[in-house]
Each structure stands twice: as structure tokens, then as C-alpha cells.
Amino acid sequence: MARLRDYYKSEVVSALQTKYNYKSVMQIPKIDKIVINVGCGDARRTARSSMQSSTI
């Protein structure tokens, strides 16, 4: 996550400032929290069914 924060500070902040003509850095939106959601419902379901069939 540190790489994403560094990229935001170095590239995105300057691009936003020039695009929207912000006078101060405090006007630029900042990132508070990054959440990455990875769905693994099917993998869990198939693993559980394969374990049940192998134990029977």
C-alpha cells in the first residue's frame, strides 16, 4: 500500500492541482483508507465439497 500512497502523492496530487487549478495543497482530496476486496466464495465452496467427497 505504500507504493500506492507514494504514487498518489507524487503523480496524482500534482495532476489534480493543475487540472482543477487548486491554489493550496489542502484543497486536493486525500486518501484515508484503501480496501481491496477479493471474493473467494466459489473457491471455498469447491474446496469444501472436494474435501467432503474425499472423506466419504
mmCIF file of the N, C-alpha and C atoms, coordinates in Angstrom:
data_MODEL
# 
_entry.id   MODEL 
# 
loop_
_atom_site.group_PDB 
_atom_site.id 
_atom_site.type_symbol 
_atom_site.label_atom_id 
_atom_site.label_alt_id 
_atom_site.label_comp_id 
_atom_site.label_asym_id 
_atom_site.label_entity_id 
_atom_site.label_seq_id 
_atom_site.pdbx_PDB_ins_code 
_atom_site.Cartn_x 
_atom_site.Cartn_y 
_atom_site.Cartn_z 
_atom_site.occupancy 
_atom_site.B_iso_or_equiv 
_atom_site.pdbx_formal_charge 
_atom_site.auth_seq_id 
_atom_site.auth_comp_id 
_atom_site.auth_asym_id 
_atom_site.auth_atom_id 
_atom_site.pdbx_PDB_model_num 
ATOM 1   N N  . MET A 1 1  ? 0.803   -1.190  0.000   1.00 0.00 ? 1  MET A N  1 
ATOM 2   C CA . MET A 1 1  ? 0.000   0.000   0.000   1.00 0.00 ? 1  MET A CA 1 
ATOM 3   C C  . MET A 1 1  ? 0.853   1.265   0.000   1.00 0.00 ? 1  MET A C  1 
ATOM 4   N N  . ALA A 1 2  ? 2.077   1.146   0.444   1.00 0.00 ? 2  ALA A N  1 
ATOM 5   C CA . ALA A 1 2  ? 2.942   2.322   0.491   1.00 0.00 ? 2  ALA A CA 1 
ATOM 6   C C  . ALA A 1 2  ? 3.260   2.810   -0.916  1.00 0.00 ? 2  ALA A C  1 
ATOM 7   N N  . ARG A 1 3  ? 3.372   1.884   -1.859  1.00 0.00 ? 3  ARG A N  1 
ATOM 8   C CA . ARG A 1 3  ? 3.648   2.299   -3.242  1.00 0.00 ? 3  ARG A CA 1 
ATOM 9   C C  . ARG A 1 3  ? 2.487   3.089   -3.823  1.00 0.00 ? 3  ARG A C  1 
ATOM 10  N N  . LEU A 1 4  ? 1.269   2.688   -3.495  1.00 0.00 ? 4  LEU A N  1 
ATOM 11  C CA . LEU A 1 4  ? 0.095   3.401   -3.987  1.00 0.00 ? 4  LEU A CA 1 
ATOM 12  C C  . LEU A 1 4  ? 0.026   4.804   -3.381  1.00 0.00 ? 4  LEU A C  1 
ATOM 13  N N  . ARG A 1 5  ? 0.342   4.917   -2.109  1.00 0.00 ? 5  ARG A N  1 
ATOM 14  C CA . ARG A 1 5  ? 0.352   6.222   -1.446  1.00 0.00 ? 5  ARG A CA 1 
ATOM 15  C C  . ARG A 1 5  ? 1.429   7.125   -2.039  1.00 0.00 ? 5  ARG A C  1 
ATOM 16  N N  . ASP A 1 6  ? 2.606   6.566   -2.289  1.00 0.00 ? 6  ASP A N  1 
ATOM 17  C CA . ASP A 1 6  ? 3.681   7.347   -2.899  1.00 0.00 ? 6  ASP A CA 1 
ATOM 18  C C  . ASP A 1 6  ? 3.316   7.800   -4.303  1.00 0.00 ? 6  ASP A C  1 
ATOM 19  N N  . TYR A 1 7  ? 2.688   6.910   -5.075  1.00 0.00 ? 7  TYR A N  1 
ATOM 20  C CA . TYR A 1 7  ? 2.261   7.271   -6.420  1.00 0.00 ? 7  TYR A CA 1 
ATOM 21  C C  . TYR A 1 7  ? 1.225   8.393   -6.380  1.00 0.00 ? 7  TYR A C  1 
ATOM 22  N N  . TYR A 1 8  ? 0.298   8.301   -5.443  1.00 0.00 ? 8  TYR A N  1 
ATOM 23  C CA . TYR A 1 8  ? -0.735  9.327   -5.308  1.00 0.00 ? 8  TYR A CA 1 
ATOM 24  C C  . TYR A 1 8  ? -0.101  10.679  -4.981  1.00 0.00 ? 8  TYR A C  1 
ATOM 25  N N  . LYS A 1 9  ? 0.819   10.674  -4.036  1.00 0.00 ? 9  LYS A N  1 
ATOM 26  C CA . LYS A 1 9  ? 1.452   11.936  -3.630  1.00 0.00 ? 9  LYS A CA 1 
ATOM 27  C C  . LYS A 1 9  ? 2.322   12.528  -4.729  1.00 0.00 ? 9  LYS A C  1 
ATOM 28  N N  . SER A 1 10 ? 3.009   11.688  -5.463  1.00 0.00 ? 10 SER A N  1 
ATOM 29  C CA . SER A 1 10 ? 3.947   12.213  -6.459  1.00 0.00 ? 10 SER A CA 1 
ATOM 30  C C  . SER A 1 10 ? 3.279   12.544  -7.790  1.00 0.00 ? 10 SER A C  1 
ATOM 31  N N  . GLU A 1 11 ? 2.350   11.725  -8.248  1.00 0.00 ? 11 GLU A N  1 
ATOM 32  C CA . GLU A 1 11 ? 1.768   11.899  -9.578  1.00 0.00 ? 11 GLU A CA 1 
ATOM 33  C C  . GLU A 1 11 ? 0.380   12.520  -9.549  1.00 0.00 ? 11 GLU A C  1 
ATOM 34  N N  . VAL A 1 12 ? -0.511  11.950  -8.769  1.00 0.00 ? 12 VAL A N  1 
ATOM 35  C CA . VAL A 1 12 ? -1.918  12.315  -8.820  1.00 0.00 ? 12 VAL A CA 1 
ATOM 36  C C  . VAL A 1 12 ? -2.165  13.700  -8.221  1.00 0.00 ? 12 VAL A C  1 
ATOM 37  N N  . VAL A 1 13 ? -1.509  14.000  -7.126  1.00 0.00 ? 13 VAL A N  1 
ATOM 38  C CA . VAL A 1 13 ? -1.724  15.293  -6.474  1.00 0.00 ? 13 VAL A CA 1 
ATOM 39  C C  . VAL A 1 13 ? -1.342  16.441  -7.407  1.00 0.00 ? 13 VAL A C  1 
ATOM 40  N N  . SER A 1 14 ? -0.208  16.339  -8.059  1.00 0.00 ? 14 SER A N  1 
ATOM 41  C CA . SER A 1 14 ? 0.206   17.404  -8.966  1.00 0.00 ? 14 SER A CA 1 
ATOM 42  C C  . SER A 1 14 ? -0.714  17.497  -10.175 1.00 0.00 ? 14 SER A C  1 
ATOM 43  N N  . ALA A 1 15 ? -1.190  16.354  -10.674 1.00 0.00 ? 15 ALA A N  1 
ATOM 44  C CA . ALA A 1 15 ? -2.114  16.363  -11.808 1.00 0.00 ? 15 ALA A CA 1 
ATOM 45  C C  . ALA A 1 15 ? -3.450  16.996  -11.428 1.00 0.00 ? 15 ALA A C  1 
ATOM 46  N N  . LEU A 1 16 ? -3.952  16.684  -10.246 1.00 0.00 ? 16 LEU A N  1 
ATOM 47  C CA . LEU A 1 16 ? -5.207  17.283  -9.787  1.00 0.00 ? 16 LEU A CA 1 
ATOM 48  C C  . LEU A 1 16 ? -5.056  18.789  -9.592  1.00 0.00 ? 16 LEU A C  1 
ATOM 49  N N  . GLN A 1 17 ? -3.926  19.197  -9.063  1.00 0.00 ? 17 GLN A N  1 
ATOM 50  C CA . GLN A 1 17 ? -3.701  20.615  -8.807  1.00 0.00 ? 17 GLN A CA 1 
ATOM 51  C C  . GLN A 1 17 ? -3.672  21.415  -10.109 1.00 0.00 ? 17 GLN A C  1 
ATOM 52  N N  . THR A 1 18 ? -3.066  20.866  -11.145 1.00 0.00 ? 18 THR A N  1 
ATOM 53  C CA . THR A 1 18 ? -3.031  21.591  -12.415 1.00 0.00 ? 18 THR A CA 1 
ATOM 54  C C  . THR A 1 18 ? -4.369  21.507  -13.149 1.00 0.00 ? 18 THR A C  1 
ATOM 55  N N  . LYS A 1 19 ? -5.050  20.364  -13.055 1.00 0.00 ? 19 LYS A N  1 
ATOM 56  C CA . LYS A 1 19 ? -6.311  20.200  -13.775 1.00 0.00 ? 19 LYS A CA 1 
ATOM 57  C C  . LYS A 1 19 ? -7.418  21.088  -13.217 1.00 0.00 ? 19 LYS A C  1 
ATOM 58  N N  . TYR A 1 20 ? -7.537  21.147  -11.891 1.00 0.00 ? 20 TYR A N  1 
ATOM 59  C CA . TYR A 1 20 ? -8.627  21.886  -11.263 1.00 0.00 ? 20 TYR A CA 1 
ATOM 60  C C  . TYR A 1 20 ? -8.197  23.249  -10.712 1.00 0.00 ? 20 TYR A C  1 
ATOM 61  N N  . ASN A 1 21 ? -6.958  23.633  -10.971 1.00 0.00 ? 21 ASN A N  1 
ATOM 62  C CA . ASN A 1 21 ? -6.423  24.936  -10.552 1.00 0.00 ? 21 ASN A CA 1 
ATOM 63  C C  . ASN A 1 21 ? -6.591  25.193  -9.055  1.00 0.00 ? 21 ASN A C  1 
ATOM 64  N N  . TYR A 1 22 ? -6.236  24.193  -8.260  1.00 0.00 ? 22 TYR A N  1 
ATOM 65  C CA . TYR A 1 22 ? -6.267  24.364  -6.807  1.00 0.00 ? 22 TYR A CA 1 
ATOM 66  C C  . TYR A 1 22 ? -5.151  25.303  -6.397  1.00 0.00 ? 22 TYR A C  1 
ATOM 67  N N  . LYS A 1 23 ? -5.450  26.229  -5.507  1.00 0.00 ? 23 LYS A N  1 
ATOM 68  C CA . LYS A 1 23 ? -4.451  27.194  -5.031  1.00 0.00 ? 23 LYS A CA 1 
ATOM 69  C C  . LYS A 1 23 ? -3.586  26.596  -3.920  1.00 0.00 ? 23 LYS A C  1 
ATOM 70  N N  . SER A 1 24 ? -4.179  25.733  -3.121  1.00 0.00 ? 24 SER A N  1 
ATOM 71  C CA . SER A 1 24 ? -3.475  25.162  -1.979  1.00 0.00 ? 24 SER A CA 1 
ATOM 72  C C  . SER A 1 24 ? -3.513  23.631  -2.057  1.00 0.00 ? 24 SER A C  1 
ATOM 73  N N  . VAL A 1 25 ? -2.531  23.010  -1.482  1.00 0.00 ? 25 VAL A N  1 
ATOM 74  C CA . VAL A 1 25 ? -2.476  21.545  -1.435  1.00 0.00 ? 25 VAL A CA 1 
ATOM 75  C C  . VAL A 1 25 ? -3.583  20.996  -0.534  1.00 0.00 ? 25 VAL A C  1 
ATOM 76  N N  . MET A 1 26 ? -4.033  21.803  0.402   1.00 0.00 ? 26 MET A N  1 
ATOM 77  C CA . MET A 1 26 ? -5.085  21.364  1.320   1.00 0.00 ? 26 MET A CA 1 
ATOM 78  C C  . MET A 1 26 ? -6.442  21.222  0.621   1.00 0.00 ? 26 MET A C  1 
ATOM 79  N N  . GLN A 1 27 ? -6.615  21.775  -0.563  1.00 0.00 ? 27 GLN A N  1 
ATOM 80  C CA . GLN A 1 27 ? -7.867  21.656  -1.295  1.00 0.00 ? 27 GLN A CA 1 
ATOM 81  C C  . GLN A 1 27 ? -7.976  20.322  -2.039  1.00 0.00 ? 27 GLN A C  1 
ATOM 82  N N  . ILE A 1 28 ? -6.880  19.660  -2.240  1.00 0.00 ? 28 ILE A N  1 
ATOM 83  C CA . ILE A 1 28 ? -6.850  18.412  -3.009  1.00 0.00 ? 28 ILE A CA 1 
ATOM 84  C C  . ILE A 1 28 ? -7.384  17.272  -2.143  1.00 0.00 ? 28 ILE A C  1 
ATOM 85  N N  . PRO A 1 29 ? -8.284  16.438  -2.690  1.00 0.00 ? 29 PRO A N  1 
ATOM 86  C CA . PRO A 1 29 ? -8.789  15.296  -1.919  1.00 0.00 ? 29 PRO A CA 1 
ATOM 87  C C  . PRO A 1 29 ? -7.658  14.343  -1.552  1.00 0.00 ? 29 PRO A C  1 
ATOM 88  N N  . LYS A 1 30 ? -7.753  13.771  -0.378  1.00 0.00 ? 30 LYS A N  1 
ATOM 89  C CA . LYS A 1 30 ? -6.725  12.827  0.059   1.00 0.00 ? 30 LYS A CA 1 
ATOM 90  C C  . LYS A 1 30 ? -7.342  11.462  0.326   1.00 0.00 ? 30 LYS A C  1 
ATOM 91  N N  . ILE A 1 31 ? -6.513  10.462  0.277   1.00 0.00 ? 31 ILE A N  1 
ATOM 92  C CA . ILE A 1 31 ? -6.949  9.089   0.503   1.00 0.00 ? 31 ILE A CA 1 
ATOM 93  C C  . ILE A 1 31 ? -6.800  8.763   1.980   1.00 0.00 ? 31 ILE A C  1 
ATOM 94  N N  . ASP A 1 32 ? -7.908  8.325   2.589   1.00 0.00 ? 32 ASP A N  1 
ATOM 95  C CA . ASP A 1 32 ? -7.874  7.938   4.005   1.00 0.00 ? 32 ASP A CA 1 
ATOM 96  C C  . ASP A 1 32 ? -7.653  6.443   4.168   1.00 0.00 ? 32 ASP A C  1 
ATOM 97  N N  . LYS A 1 33 ? -8.362  5.657   3.358   1.00 0.00 ? 33 LYS A N  1 
ATOM 98  C CA . LYS A 1 33 ? -8.330  4.220   3.552   1.00 0.00 ? 33 LYS A CA 1 
ATOM 99  C C  . LYS A 1 33 ? -8.492  3.526   2.204   1.00 0.00 ? 33 LYS A C  1 
ATOM 100 N N  . ILE A 1 34 ? -7.735  2.482   1.995   1.00 0.00 ? 34 ILE A N  1 
ATOM 101 C CA . ILE A 1 34 ? -7.837  1.692   0.774   1.00 0.00 ? 34 ILE A CA 1 
ATOM 102 C C  . ILE A 1 34 ? -8.255  0.283   1.173   1.00 0.00 ? 34 ILE A C  1 
ATOM 103 N N  . VAL A 1 35 ? -9.347  -0.181  0.577   1.00 0.00 ? 35 VAL A N  1 
ATOM 104 C CA . VAL A 1 35 ? -9.846  -1.517  0.879   1.00 0.00 ? 35 VAL A CA 1 
ATOM 105 C C  . VAL A 1 35 ? -9.852  -2.321  -0.404  1.00 0.00 ? 35 VAL A C  1 
ATOM 106 N N  . ILE A 1 36 ? -9.232  -3.477  -0.375  1.00 0.00 ? 36 ILE A N  1 
ATOM 107 C CA . ILE A 1 36 ? -9.212  -4.369  -1.525  1.00 0.00 ? 36 ILE A CA 1 
ATOM 108 C C  . ILE A 1 36 ? -10.039 -5.593  -1.162  1.00 0.00 ? 36 ILE A C  1 
ATOM 109 N N  . ASN A 1 37 ? -11.087 -5.809  -1.929  1.00 0.00 ? 37 ASN A N  1 
ATOM 110 C CA . ASN A 1 37 ? -11.995 -6.915  -1.663  1.00 0.00 ? 37 ASN A CA 1 
ATOM 111 C C  . ASN A 1 37 ? -11.733 -8.020  -2.670  1.00 0.00 ? 37 ASN A C  1 
ATOM 112 N N  . VAL A 1 38 ? -11.438 -9.200  -2.179  1.00 0.00 ? 38 VAL A N  1 
ATOM 113 C CA . VAL A 1 38 ? -11.188 -10.345 -3.042  1.00 0.00 ? 38 VAL A CA 1 
ATOM 114 C C  . VAL A 1 38 ? -12.237 -11.399 -2.716  1.00 0.00 ? 38 VAL A C  1 
ATOM 115 N N  . GLY A 1 39 ? -13.072 -11.695 -3.691  1.00 0.00 ? 39 GLY A N  1 
ATOM 116 C CA . GLY A 1 39 ? -14.110 -12.701 -3.480  1.00 0.00 ? 39 GLY A CA 1 
ATOM 117 C C  . GLY A 1 39 ? -13.545 -14.094 -3.665  1.00 0.00 ? 39 GLY A C  1 
ATOM 118 N N  . CYS A 1 40 ? -13.750 -14.941 -2.678  1.00 0.00 ? 40 CYS A N  1 
ATOM 119 C CA . CYS A 1 40 ? -13.263 -16.316 -2.787  1.00 0.00 ? 40 CYS A CA 1 
ATOM 120 C C  . CYS A 1 40 ? -14.349 -17.284 -2.340  1.00 0.00 ? 40 CYS A C  1 
ATOM 121 N N  . GLY A 1 41 ? -15.607 -16.923 -2.584  1.00 0.00 ? 41 GLY A N  1 
ATOM 122 C CA . GLY A 1 41 ? -16.715 -17.785 -2.181  1.00 0.00 ? 41 GLY A CA 1 
ATOM 123 C C  . GLY A 1 41 ? -16.749 -19.088 -2.939  1.00 0.00 ? 41 GLY A C  1 
ATOM 124 N N  . ASP A 1 42 ? -16.550 -19.044 -4.266  1.00 0.00 ? 42 ASP A N  1 
ATOM 125 C CA . ASP A 1 42 ? -16.576 -20.266 -5.070  1.00 0.00 ? 42 ASP A CA 1 
ATOM 126 C C  . ASP A 1 42 ? -15.422 -21.190 -4.707  1.00 0.00 ? 42 ASP A C  1 
ATOM 127 N N  . ALA A 1 43 ? -14.271 -20.643 -4.485  1.00 0.00 ? 43 ALA A N  1 
ATOM 128 C CA . ALA A 1 43 ? -13.110 -21.464 -4.144  1.00 0.00 ? 43 ALA A CA 1 
ATOM 129 C C  . ALA A 1 43 ? -13.329 -22.164 -2.806  1.00 0.00 ? 43 ALA A C  1 
ATOM 130 N N  . ARG A 1 44 ? -13.932 -21.454 -1.888  1.00 0.00 ? 44 ARG A N  1 
ATOM 131 C CA . ARG A 1 44 ? -14.199 -22.069 -0.586  1.00 0.00 ? 44 ARG A CA 1 
ATOM 132 C C  . ARG A 1 44 ? -15.237 -23.173 -0.711  1.00 0.00 ? 44 ARG A C  1 
ATOM 133 N N  . ARG A 1 45 ? -16.261 -22.915 -1.515  1.00 0.00 ? 45 ARG A N  1 
ATOM 134 C CA . ARG A 1 45 ? -17.322 -23.897 -1.700  1.00 0.00 ? 45 ARG A CA 1 
ATOM 135 C C  . ARG A 1 45 ? -16.802 -25.148 -2.407  1.00 0.00 ? 45 ARG A C  1 
ATOM 136 N N  . THR A 1 46 ? -15.998 -24.981 -3.433  1.00 0.00 ? 46 THR A N  1 
ATOM 137 C CA . THR A 1 46 ? -15.491 -26.142 -4.171  1.00 0.00 ? 46 THR A CA 1 
ATOM 138 C C  . THR A 1 46 ? -14.471 -26.908 -3.337  1.00 0.00 ? 46 THR A C  1 
ATOM 139 N N  . ALA A 1 47 ? -13.675 -26.207 -2.556  1.00 0.00 ? 47 ALA A N  1 
ATOM 140 C CA . ALA A 1 47 ? -12.706 -26.888 -1.702  1.00 0.00 ? 47 ALA A CA 1 
ATOM 141 C C  . ALA A 1 47 ? -13.432 -27.706 -0.642  1.00 0.00 ? 47 ALA A C  1 
ATOM 142 N N  . ARG A 1 48 ? -14.499 -27.148 -0.099  1.00 0.00 ? 48 ARG A N  1 
ATOM 143 C CA . ARG A 1 48 ? -15.254 -27.853 0.926   1.00 0.00 ? 48 ARG A CA 1 
ATOM 144 C C  . ARG A 1 48 ? -15.928 -29.090 0.332   1.00 0.00 ? 48 ARG A C  1 
ATOM 145 N N  . SER A 1 49 ? -16.494 -28.987 -0.862  1.00 0.00 ? 49 SER A N  1 
ATOM 146 C CA . SER A 1 49 ? -17.166 -30.131 -1.466  1.00 0.00 ? 49 SER A CA 1 
ATOM 147 C C  . SER A 1 49 ? -16.164 -31.218 -1.859  1.00 0.00 ? 49 SER A C  1 
ATOM 148 N N  . SER A 1 50 ? -14.972 -30.820 -2.309  1.00 0.00 ? 50 SER A N  1 
ATOM 149 C CA . SER A 1 50 ? -13.970 -31.824 -2.667  1.00 0.00 ? 50 SER A CA 1 
ATOM 150 C C  . SER A 1 50 ? -13.430 -32.524 -1.418  1.00 0.00 ? 50 SER A C  1 
ATOM 151 N N  . MET A 1 51 ? -13.353 -31.809 -0.297  1.00 0.00 ? 51 MET A N  1 
ATOM 152 C CA . MET A 1 51 ? -12.899 -32.437 0.937   1.00 0.00 ? 51 MET A CA 1 
ATOM 153 C C  . MET A 1 51 ? -13.954 -33.404 1.432   1.00 0.00 ? 51 MET A C  1 
ATOM 154 N N  . GLN A 1 52 ? -15.233 -33.077 1.317   1.00 0.00 ? 52 GLN A N  1 
ATOM 155 C CA . GLN A 1 52 ? -16.298 -33.958 1.779   1.00 0.00 ? 52 GLN A CA 1 
ATOM 156 C C  . GLN A 1 52 ? -16.344 -35.231 0.948   1.00 0.00 ? 52 GLN A C  1 
ATOM 157 N N  . SER A 1 53 ? -16.153 -35.086 -0.356  1.00 0.00 ? 53 SER A N  1 
ATOM 158 C CA . SER A 1 53 ? -16.225 -36.283 -1.206  1.00 0.00 ? 53 SER A CA 1 
ATOM 159 C C  . SER A 1 53 ? -15.007 -37.194 -0.993  1.00 0.00 ? 53 SER A C  1 
ATOM 160 N N  . SER A 1 54 ? -13.872 -36.626 -0.631  1.00 0.00 ? 54 SER A N  1 
ATOM 161 C CA . SER A 1 54 ? -12.694 -37.462 -0.420  1.00 0.00 ? 54 SER A CA 1 
ATOM 162 C C  . SER A 1 54 ? -12.721 -38.169 0.930   1.00 0.00 ? 54 SER A C  1 
ATOM 163 N N  . THR A 1 55 ? -13.462 -37.636 1.908   1.00 0.00 ? 55 THR A N  1 
ATOM 164 C CA . THR A 1 55 ? -13.515 -38.275 3.217   1.00 0.00 ? 55 THR A CA 1 
ATOM 165 C C  . THR A 1 55 ? -14.571 -39.353 3.276   1.00 0.00 ? 55 THR A C  1 
ATOM 166 N N  . ILE A 1 56 ? -15.498 -39.373 2.325   1.00 0.00 ? 56 ILE A N  1 
ATOM 167 C CA . ILE A 1 56 ? -16.581 -40.361 2.359   1.00 0.00 ? 56 ILE A CA 1 
ATOM 168 C C  . ILE A 1 56 ? -16.116 -41.695 1.861   1.00 0.00 ? 56 ILE A C  1 
# 
